[in-house]
Amino acid sequence: MKVKILVAAHKAFPMPDDKTLYLPVLVGAKQNYRSGITYQRDDEGKNISYKNTNYNELTAVYWAWKNLTGVDAIGLVHYRRMFFLKRSRKLEDVLKLSDVTHMLEKYDVVLPNVRKYYIESNYSHYVHAHEKMPLLKLREVISDTCPDYLISFDDVMRRRQAHMFNMFIMKREKFDDYCKWIFEVLHQLEIRIDISGYSDQEKRVFGYLSELLMDVWIDKNEINYGEVQWRQLGKRHPVKKVFFFMLRKLNLGGKVTHF
């Protein structure tokens, strides 16, 4: 089985040794290019590299969907966030091809272990951290353009856990199906919202929302999926993590509408 796991990066960074399995992709290639970076650029072939400030790592996903051929499965990790089979944060311990092949013998899709929120739903977690209007408009888009996904959307919003970060490994057929659906939904959302007055952070809205859409697609299509551990290289200090968590909780984003 031929597999490519994209490693989305906006700068030079240590990469896994297996260059056959892992493909570093420079996202937002024009604005992020520096001399000496030899990664695959996301602005070659058919691409949406110019949308990287809004779509985040999805510009690498789009590039692979339109340009990467001759592979049986495609995945995505981040330059500082990888999949592991054992409790490790060492680059040399990331998933090997044999690990991936074994998992894809049982599953069509491999996702990171769920992130659990416990005290709030996916919906309330999102609106406490981000602008609320795009999420409400996203539900409207789904209701209007693919209403058969609406039950799954509302169910995912009520859950207290989610597969985050847009990380995955998918068999090619599922990958193509997923991309066709999610990029059309996000395109329709772009038409309906104005983010020109948002902060640079909030302009990354389509990337943020796509994290929730992954589980909507999984649920609606009854995808046979498995989970694997993820770890962050150079993890943020736990005190800082708690500090940013409390800031988000204090930003109530107005009255919360519960799904």
N, C-alpha and C positions, 0 to 999 in steps of 0.2 A: 504493500500500500504506500502510495506517495502522498506525503502530508507536508503542508507548509504552515508554520505558525508565525504569523506576522508579529513583530515586536515594534509597537508604535513608539516613536521617539521624536522629540523636537530638538535634540542635541546629541552630541557624541557621548557615549556611555558604554561601559563594559557589557558585552553581549555573550550569550551562550556560545560554546565552542563549536557545536554542531551546526555548521552553515548549511547543511543539506536540509535539516528540519526547520531551523529558525531563520526567518528573513527579516532583518531590521528594515523598517520603513520610516523615512523621514517625512513626518506629517507637516502640512503647511510649508512645503519644500522651499518655495521662493523666499518667504520671510525668515525661515529658520536655517537656511543653508549657511554653513561656515566652511572655509577651506579645509580640506582633509576628510570631510564626511563622505563616505562612499556608500551609504545606505541606498536602497531602492527609494526613489523619490515618488511621492504620491501625486505629482503633477505631470506624469508621463502618460501617454495614451489617453483614453477617455477618463476624465477625473473630475472631482469637485474639490480639489486642493484649496482653491480660493475661499472655500467655506469653512476652513479648518478652525477659525476663531469662533465659529458657531456650532460646528459639528464635532469638534474634538477628534478623537481617534477614529471616528466613523469615516473620515476621508481615506484612511488606509483600507478600511473594509470595502468602501466603494471602489477604490483602485483595484483591489483583488477581484472583486465581483466582475468587473468589466475587462480586466487585462490578464489575470493569472490563469493560465491554461495548463492542461496536462497533469492535474493533481486530483486525488481522490477525496481529500479532506482539507479544510482550511480552518485555521484558528487565529485567535488574537490574544496577545498579552501586552503588557506595558513594560517599558524599559526598567521600571523599578518594582513591578508587580508581576509575579510569575506563578506558574503552577508547580506544585511539588507533591510527591508521594509520601515523603516523610517530613517530620518536623525539622525544617531547615530554612535558613535564609541565605545559603551559599549558592552562588551562581552555578557551580558545578553539579548541584543536586536537582536542577530543574528537570522536568519530564524528559525522558528519552523517547526515541521513536518506538522502541519496543513497548514502552508504557502506553503510549498513545494508541498503537495498533491493538493492544490487548483490550483497552477500553472501548474502542470502536467496533470490536467484535461483538460487544454486548449492547452498545448504545448508538443511537444516531447522532446524538449531541452530548457533549461534555461541558458542564458549567462549573463555575467556582462554587464552593460551599456557600449556602445562603448566609446572608448577614441578617441577624435577628435584632429587632428593635424593642421588643417586649412592652415598653410603656406607650407606644403609639403606633398608628397604622402607617403604611407606605404613603398614603395621602397626607396625613398630618406631618409626617417627617419631611416630606418634600416642601410643603408650603411654609414650614418653619425655617427652611433653609434657602428657599428661592422665591422668586416672583410667582404668585398664584395663578394669574390670568392665563399663561400658556398651558398650564395643566388642565384648566377648565375648557379652554379652546380645543385641546387635544381630545378630550371626551366628545366634544361637538363634532370634530372631524371624523372620529371613529363612528359615531352615530349616523352621520350623513353618508360616508363613503364605504364603510365596511361594517354595517350594523350587526352582522353575525359575530363580531368580536366584542360587542359592547358588554355582554354578560361577563366575559373573561376580564375585561378592563375593570369593571366595577369590583369584581372579586379580588383582583390583584391590589386595587387601591385599599381595600379593607384589611388585607393581610398585614401581619406584623413581621414579615421577613421577605427578602427578595434576593435574587441573583444579580449582583451589582457589577459595575465597572466595564460592561460590554465585553467581558472576557468569555471566550468559548472555544470549542473545537467542534466542527460540524462536518459530517459527510457532505460531499459537494452538492448533491441534490437538495438537501435541507438548507444548506447555505444559500443557494440560489433562490429558493422559495422565501427564505427569511429576508434577504436583501430586497427582493422585488416588493414585498409587503411594506417593510419598514421605511424604505426610501420614498415610496409613494405617500405614505402617511405623513412623513416629515415634510415632504414637498407641499402637500395640501395645507399643513399647519403654517408653513412659511407664508403662504398667500394670505392667511387670515390674521396674523399678528404683526404688530409693529414693535420691534425691540430697539429702535434707534436711540431711545432715551435710557436704555439699560446700562448698568456698569459693565466694564469689560468682563467681569466674572459672570454676570447674569446673561451676557450675550452668548454664552456657551450653552444656551438653553436646549438646543436640539440634541446635543450630546447627553445632557442630564436626563432628558425625558426618555431617550432611547433606552436607558438602563432599565426603566420600568416596562417599556414595551417588550423587552425580551421575554419576560414572564407571561405577558399577555399572549404573545405568539405561541409560546410553549404550551400554555393552558388550552387555548382555543384549538390547536391542531393536535392535541394529545401526543406530543412528541415524547418518544422514548429517550429519556436522558439520564445521565449519571452525573455525579458530582466529584470534585477533586479539590484538595487543599490549595489555597493560594497564600502566598506570603509576600510581604513588602520588603524589598531590600533597603536597608537604611531606614527602618521604620521610625515614624515621628515619635518623639518623646511622649510617654503616657501623660505627663502633666499638661503638655500642650494640647494633647488630644482632648482631655477633659475640659480644658479652658475653651476650646473652640466649640465643643458640644454644648456647653452652658450658654455661650453667646447665641447659638442657633435657637436654643429653647426660649431665650428671652425675646427673640425677634418673632413675635407671634404672627406677623403677616396679616393682621386684621382678624376678623371673625373666621374661624375655621368651619368650613362646611364638611360634614362627615359623609363619606360614601357608605 
